[in-house]
Amino acid sequence: MTEIDLMTPMERKRKERNESIIAEFKELAPKLTAQGKKPYRILRALAEKHGITTSGVRFILVGAGCYTTADELSKNI
């Protein structure tokens, strides 16, 4: 059975952006929190890079299950 792609071009672009944000966060979070940087700095840098707000980045990461709170992130890494 063939798979039908029902996403609009904007939805595809958003999905690619979100996947990029998630991958970058997973790569940067362990390194930077080990150096003593706060998770908010990572969120801010990703927001600036992708042209969205910090809360938008947090929303994406919470939805993906990558981020709950700054305290939890610091404990897990």
C-alpha positions, 0 to 999 in steps of 0.5 A, a space after each residue: 500500500 502506498 503512503 499518501 502525503 497530506 501535509 501542505 508545503 507550510 506543514 512540511 516546512 514546519 515539521 522540518 524546522 521542528 525536527 531540526 530544533 529537536 536534533 540540535 537541542 539533543 546535541 547541545 544540551 548535554 555539552 552546554 549544561 555540563 559546562 554550567 550553562 542554563 537550559 534557557 540559554 540553549 532555548 534562546 540560541 535556538 529561537 534566534 537561529 530559527 526565527 521563533 520565540 523562546 517559548 515557541 522552542 520550549 513548546 516544540 521540545 515539550 511536545 517532543 518529550 525532550 524538555 520538561 523543566 530546567 531542573 529536570 534537564 540539569 538532573 538528567 544530564 
